[in-house]
Amino acid sequence: MINKISARYPELSIEIYKNQNNLGIGETRNKLLSYVKGEYFIFCDADDFIKPEMYKELYEKAIQTNADLICCNAFVYNSDENIQETDLLLPKDNIKAVEGFLNDSIGTYLWTKLFKSKFIKDNDIKFETGINIQEDLLFCFRVIVRDAVIENLTLPLYFYYRAENCSITSKITKKHIQQMQNVCRLIESELKLYTRYNTNQVRNNLRRKENQLILSYVKRLVLFQK
C-alpha cells in the first residue's frame, strides 16, 4: 500500500526503509532516527489513524513556539467502535511532567508527540534496545529531563486502537518483568545525571510505578495461565 501511495503522490517524497532481520522495536526506531532529515518527526502505529490536519496543526504550533516537543489529545477506540476522547497533554513544567509520567496521570505514548529533530540529535537521545515494554516512557523521560520546551494542542487529532488482548500482555514472561525493572533502573541513572529532577516526589513515584507495573503484569500472567 505504501508503495502505491508513493507512486501516486511522488511530490510527497516518501522513503521506505526495510529491516533485513527483526531488530526489535528499540533498534528499529533508532535506525529510523538516523534517517530523519526533517526539522520535526513523529511516530504512528500501523493499526491507528489520524485526522488529516494532525501533522499540519502540530507543525504550525511548533514553528510558532519553537518548542522541542508538541503534544495533542487523542481518541481511543476498540473493536466495538466505542470512541472516547483522552487527555494526553503534558504540563509545561518539566518536573510536573516527569512526576506525571511516573504516577500514570500523564500518557507517555509517542504517537501524539511531535519531536524537534535537532533537540533529539544534539542530546543524543535514543531508544533503549532489548526492551519492548515501557520503551515509550523511557524515551519521553529522557527528552523531558533534558529540559525540552513543551507545548500543547488541546485538539484530539489521533485515533488509537486499544486491542482487548494485545500480543505483549497475552504472553507475559519473567523476561518482561525483568525488562520493566531495567526501565526503572535506567530512569534512576538518568535522575543521577539530571539532579534537579531527582526529587523525593519523583523517586517515590518511580518506586510506586515499579511495584504497580510488576503487580499488574503478574496478575495478567496468572490470568492467562488459568
HELIX and SHEET records of a PDB file:
HELIX    1   1 ILE A    2  ARG A    8  1                                   7    
HELIX    2   2 PRO A   10  LEU A   12  5                                   3    
HELIX    3   3 ILE A   25  TYR A   35  1                                  11    
HELIX    4   4 MET A   54  THR A   65  1                                  12    
HELIX    5   5 ASN A   94  LEU A  102  1                                   9    
HELIX    6   6 SER A  117  ASP A  122  1                                   6    
HELIX    7   7 GLU A  135  VAL A  145  1                                  11    
HELIX    8   8 LYS A  174  LEU A  193  1                                  20    
HELIX    9   9 THR A  195  TYR A  197  5                                   3    
HELIX   10  10 ASN A  200  GLN A  225  1                                  26    
SHEET    1   A 4 TYR A  40  PHE A  41  0                                        
SHEET    2   A 4 LYS A 113  LYS A 116 -1                                        
SHEET    3   A 4 LEU A  69  TYR A  77 -1                                        
SHEET    4   A 4 ILE A  83  THR A  86 -1                                        
SHEET    1   B 5 TYR A  40  PHE A  41  0                                        
SHEET    2   B 5 LYS A 113  LYS A 116 -1                                        
SHEET    3   B 5 LEU A  69  TYR A  77 -1                                        
SHEET    4   B 5 ILE A 150  TYR A 161  1                                        
SHEET    5   B 5 PHE A  49  ILE A  50 -1                                        
END                                                                             
